Amino acid sequence: MNNLATIRNSRCQKPSLSGAFALYSLTYDLWNEIIDDVVIVHSPLFEAMHQAADQLTLSKAFVEDLKGKGMVEIGEEPWRFLLKIEIWEDKIEGFWISLLAAEKAEIFEEIKAEAAADHGFSWEAVQGFELEHGLELDEDIFGEMEESYRVTAKAAENEVIFELVVFDSQDLDNSRKSDEAWGEEPSAN
């Protein structure tokens, strides 16, 4: 859907140490810097997702149309996204709407390897550190993406899927229950 390879090349300003011999060992601080670097490379994508979400006008007609289609493509080059609705099978017919973007798994792997190399470590050293300390680099990267940008990431067979929840009807239900519990009038949200 998008080409993060060009973003990676334009956003990473650190000098490349690829092939250089690491004079120090990988530490948790450096591990976290590698994670941060991978997240930073993806930040233009996440910012574009948030911008696309902010530009959506959710109306009853729009939601009904989306319910009929299941998902639609939105956005303009270079950022094309899928807008998807998932309907819960419950009494109130709850649903959530989210934006999806995908990146080829091999590109994601290259970004991680380059981030490690920029800190003077081979991909094998990173994998060894991961095993030695019981860490999971992808999980840590995905956690930082969610914490920093509210974008969840999931590794699929040949790609990484990024998802930003745009609307969750459960939030309205929770808000109404909260207002009732506090004896307030329901908010106009």
Secondary structure by P-SEA (a helix, b strand, c coil): cccaaaaaaacccccccccccccccccaaaaaaaaaaaaaaaaaaaaaaaaaaaaccccaaaaaaaaaacbbbbbcccbbbbbbbbbbcccccccccbbbbbbbaaaaaaaaaaaaaaacccaaaaaaaaaaacccaaaaaaaaaaaaccbbbbbcccbbbbbbbcccaaaaaaaaaaaaaaccccccc
